[in-house]
Amino acid sequence: MKSQITLKGKPKRLAVLDYGLFEVHAGPRTIGICGFVIETDADEVVLIDTGFPAKYADNANAATAEDDLGSFGRVLSVTHTNLPAAQLAKLDLTKRDVTLMIQSHTHIDHIGDMAGFPGIPILIAAAERALPRPLYWSGKQPMAWPRAQYHLIDQDCTIGPNFEVLLCPGHAPGQLAFMVRLPQTGWVLLTSDAISRASEVEEKFVGSWDVAQAIHHGDRLLKLAAERDALIIYGHSPEQWPDLRKAPLFFA
């Protein structure tokens, strides 16, 4: 059932969560796995993505073998400090403080703790939620959809003052990106995997689920960012990640 959620407050600050490090064989390149917390001036706490499943913090080698992830790359560092509860704690928050979860899409490094927030509504693209199971990785789909109140997105929309959700299929059928306006920083574009790194634009999004759509939405996101002079935080940028401000620090 499609529904619309509306935030009451404006974004007041944004934190980047560190869900660990991964090495992609292609390149090779080392990428950060990120999530985001956006707090509003109405005391709402929005969590975007939840990183790898906890089993990767328990035993990354065993988890990698179980999921056949080794064909793509290898985990460099995913510990219990990189799981959502520990990352939220850096911000003096707990899981119970989260008022809305957003899933940018349903690949393995974004949905690991999707079921770990019972009672919290989940905003997700309708195209992702229509899948029998979350995408996970390379045909393996061990996760079921958690029981939750789902708010489904089938077009660009504004879910609250200065908080836009942008539907950008290409990397995944229901890939989402986000544009938020902060009091001091101004507009911030969170591309998620709609543009994982700046070089992906020049590479023409090779390997995407739908290359043509990925190119189209990558171009429109960059145009929108230029029009608003937005800070761009890419989904998995080897160049940006090492120096990117992360929790417990905020963009305000």
C-alpha positions as CSV (number, residue, x, y, z in Angstrom):
1,M,0.0,0.0,0.0
2,K,1.5,3.3,-1.0
3,S,1.6,6.1,1.5
4,Q,3.3,9.4,2.2
5,I,5.3,10.3,5.3
6,T,5.8,13.9,6.2
7,L,8.5,15.2,8.6
8,K,7.4,18.0,10.8
9,G,10.8,19.7,11.2
10,K,13.6,21.1,9.0
11,P,17.0,19.3,8.9
12,K,19.2,20.9,11.4
13,R,22.3,18.6,11.2
14,L,23.6,15.6,9.3
15,A,26.1,13.0,10.4
16,V,27.9,10.5,8.2
17,L,28.1,7.0,9.7
18,D,31.1,4.8,9.2
19,Y,30.0,1.2,8.4
20,G,33.4,0.0,7.5
21,L,35.9,-0.4,4.7
22,F,35.7,-2.7,1.6
23,E,38.1,-3.3,-1.2
24,V,36.6,-3.7,-4.7
25,H,38.7,-6.0,-6.9
26,A,38.2,-3.7,-9.9
27,G,40.9,-1.1,-9.7
28,P,41.4,-2.2,-7.0
29,R,39.8,0.6,-5.0
30,T,39.1,1.0,-1.3
31,I,35.7,2.3,-0.5
32,G,33.9,3.4,2.7
33,I,30.5,2.0,3.5
34,C,28.4,4.9,4.7
35,G,25.0,5.7,6.3
36,F,23.5,8.9,7.4
37,V,21.6,10.4,10.3
38,I,19.6,13.5,9.7
39,E,18.1,15.3,12.8
40,T,15.4,17.8,12.4
41,D,14.5,20.8,14.6
42,A,11.3,18.9,15.6
43,D,13.5,16.2,17.3
44,E,13.0,13.7,14.4
45,V,15.9,11.3,13.7
46,V,16.1,9.9,10.2
47,L,18.5,7.0,9.5
48,I,19.5,6.3,6.0
49,D,20.9,2.7,5.4
50,T,22.3,0.3,7.9
51,G,25.5,-1.2,6.4
52,F,26.6,-4.8,6.3
53,P,24.8,-7.6,8.2
54,A,26.3,-8.1,11.7
55,K,27.7,-11.5,10.7
56,Y,30.5,-9.6,8.9
57,A,31.6,-8.1,12.2
58,D,31.5,-11.5,13.8
59,N,33.5,-13.3,11.0
60,A,34.0,-11.4,7.8
61,N,35.7,-14.4,6.0
62,A,32.9,-16.8,6.8
63,A,30.2,-14.3,5.9
64,T,32.0,-13.5,2.6
65,A,32.2,-17.1,1.7
66,E,28.5,-17.7,2.6
67,D,27.4,-14.8,0.4
68,D,29.9,-15.4,-2.5
69,L,31.0,-11.8,-2.0
70,G,34.6,-12.7,-2.7
71,S,34.0,-12.5,-6.5
72,F,33.5,-8.7,-6.1
73,G,35.9,-7.8,-3.3
74,R,36.9,-8.2,0.3
75,V,36.0,-6.7,3.6
76,L,38.9,-4.7,5.0
77,S,37.3,-3.6,8.2
78,V,33.8,-4.2,9.5
79,T,33.7,-4.4,13.3
80,H,31.0,-4.1,15.9
81,T,31.9,-0.4,16.1
82,N,30.8,-0.1,12.5
83,L,27.3,-1.4,13.2
84,P,24.3,1.0,13.5
85,A,23.9,0.8,17.3
86,A,27.6,1.8,17.9
87,Q,27.5,4.5,15.2
88,L,24.3,6.0,16.7
89,A,25.9,5.9,20.1
90,K,28.7,8.2,18.8
91,L,25.9,10.7,18.3
92,D,24.4,10.0,21.8
93,L,21.5,8.3,20.1
94,T,20.1,4.8,20.4
95,K,18.1,2.7,18.0
96,R,14.9,3.8,19.9
97,D,15.6,7.4,19.0
98,V,15.2,6.7,15.3
99,T,11.8,7.9,14.0
100,L,12.2,7.0,10.3
101,M,14.4,4.6,8.4
102,I,15.1,5.2,4.8
103,Q,16.6,2.5,2.5
104,S,18.4,4.0,-0.4
105,H,18.3,0.5,-2.1
106,T,18.6,-3.1,-1.0
107,H,22.2,-4.2,-1.7
108,I,24.1,-6.1,1.0
109,D,26.1,-3.1,2.3
110,H,23.0,-1.0,2.9
111,I,20.4,-3.3,4.5
112,G,22.3,-5.4,7.0
113,D,20.3,-4.2,10.0
114,M,17.1,-3.3,8.2
115,A,15.1,-5.6,10.5
116,G,16.8,-4.2,13.6
117,F,14.4,-1.3,14.2
118,P,11.0,-2.9,15.0
119,G,8.1,-0.5,14.9
120,I,10.0,2.2,12.9
121,P,8.4,3.1,9.5
122,I,10.6,2.4,6.5
123,L,10.7,4.6,3.4
124,I,11.8,2.8,0.3
125,A,11.3,2.9,-3.4
126,A,8.2,1.0,-4.6
127,A,10.4,-0.7,-7.2
128,E,12.6,-2.2,-4.5
129,R,9.8,-3.2,-2.2
130,A,8.0,-4.9,-5.1
131,L,10.9,-7.4,-5.3
132,P,10.1,-10.8,-3.7
133,R,13.1,-10.2,-1.4
134,P,15.8,-7.5,-1.0
135,L,18.4,-7.6,-3.7
136,Y,21.2,-8.4,-1.3
137,W,24.1,-9.7,-3.6
138,S,24.5,-11.6,-6.9
139,G,21.4,-13.6,-6.8
140,K,21.7,-14.6,-3.2
141,Q,18.6,-13.3,-1.3
142,P,18.6,-14.7,2.2
143,M,16.9,-11.7,3.8
144,A,13.1,-11.5,4.0
145,W,11.3,-8.2,4.1
146,P,10.9,-7.2,7.8
147,R,7.5,-6.5,9.1
148,A,7.1,-2.8,9.1
149,Q,5.0,0.1,7.9
150,Y,6.4,0.9,4.5
151,H,6.2,4.3,2.8
152,L,6.7,3.7,-0.9
153,I,8.2,6.2,-3.3
154,D,7.5,6.0,-7.1
155,Q,8.7,9.5,-8.0
156,D,10.7,12.4,-6.7
157,C,9.1,13.8,-3.6
158,T,9.5,16.2,-0.7
159,I,9.1,14.4,2.7
160,G,9.5,17.5,4.8
161,P,10.8,21.1,4.7
162,N,14.2,21.1,2.9
163,F,14.3,17.3,2.6
164,E,13.9,15.9,-0.9
165,V,13.9,12.2,-1.9
166,L,15.0,11.6,-5.5
167,L,14.1,8.4,-7.4
168,C,17.2,7.5,-9.5
169,P,16.9,4.0,-10.9
170,G,20.0,2.7,-12.6
171,H,22.4,1.2,-10.0
172,A,19.3,-0.6,-8.6
173,P,15.7,-0.6,-9.7
174,G,14.6,1.7,-6.8
175,Q,17.8,3.6,-6.1
176,L,17.2,6.7,-4.1
177,A,19.3,9.9,-3.6
178,F,18.6,12.7,-1.2
179,M,18.9,16.5,-1.2
180,V,18.7,18.3,2.2
181,R,19.3,21.9,3.2
182,L,21.1,22.6,6.4
183,P,21.2,25.9,8.3
184,Q,24.9,26.6,7.8
185,T,26.1,24.2,5.1
186,G,23.2,24.9,2.7
187,W,22.2,22.2,0.3
188,V,23.8,18.8,0.6
189,L,23.3,16.1,-2.1
190,L,23.6,12.5,-0.8
191,T,24.0,10.5,-4.0
192,S,24.1,7.1,-2.5
193,D,25.0,4.6,-5.2
194,A,23.2,6.7,-7.9
195,I,26.8,8.1,-8.2
196,S,29.1,6.0,-6.1
197,R,32.2,8.1,-7.0
198,A,32.9,11.0,-9.3
199,S,34.8,8.9,-11.8
200,E,31.7,6.7,-12.3
201,V,30.3,9.5,-14.5
202,E,33.2,9.4,-16.9
203,E,33.1,5.6,-16.8
204,K,29.4,5.7,-18.0
205,F,28.2,3.7,-15.0
206,V,29.5,0.4,-16.5
207,G,28.1,-2.6,-14.7
208,S,24.9,-0.9,-13.5
209,W,21.6,-2.7,-13.4
210,D,20.4,-0.3,-16.1
211,V,23.3,1.7,-17.6
212,A,21.1,4.2,-19.6
213,Q,19.0,5.1,-16.6
214,A,22.1,5.4,-14.4
215,I,23.7,7.8,-16.8
216,H,20.5,9.9,-17.1
217,H,20.0,10.2,-13.3
218,G,23.7,10.8,-12.7
219,D,23.6,13.7,-15.1
220,R,20.5,15.2,-13.5
221,L,21.8,14.9,-10.0
222,L,25.0,16.7,-10.9
223,K,23.0,19.4,-12.7
224,L,20.8,19.8,-9.6
225,A,23.8,20.0,-7.3
226,A,25.4,22.7,-9.6
227,E,22.1,24.8,-9.6
228,R,22.0,24.8,-5.8
229,D,25.7,25.0,-5.2
230,A,25.3,21.8,-3.1
231,L,27.9,19.9,-1.3
232,I,28.0,16.4,-2.8
233,I,28.7,13.3,-0.7
234,Y,29.1,10.3,-2.9
235,G,28.1,6.8,-2.1
236,H,31.5,5.1,-2.1
237,S,34.2,7.5,-3.1
238,P,37.8,6.4,-2.5
239,E,39.0,10.0,-2.8
240,Q,36.4,11.6,-0.6
241,W,36.0,9.0,2.2
242,P,39.3,9.3,4.1
243,D,38.9,13.0,4.9
244,L,35.1,13.1,5.0
245,R,33.7,14.4,8.3
246,K,32.1,11.5,10.1
247,A,30.3,10.8,13.4
248,P,30.5,12.0,16.1
249,L,31.0,15.2,14.0
250,F,28.1,16.8,12.2
251,F,27.4,19.0,9.2
252,A,25.2,21.7,10.5
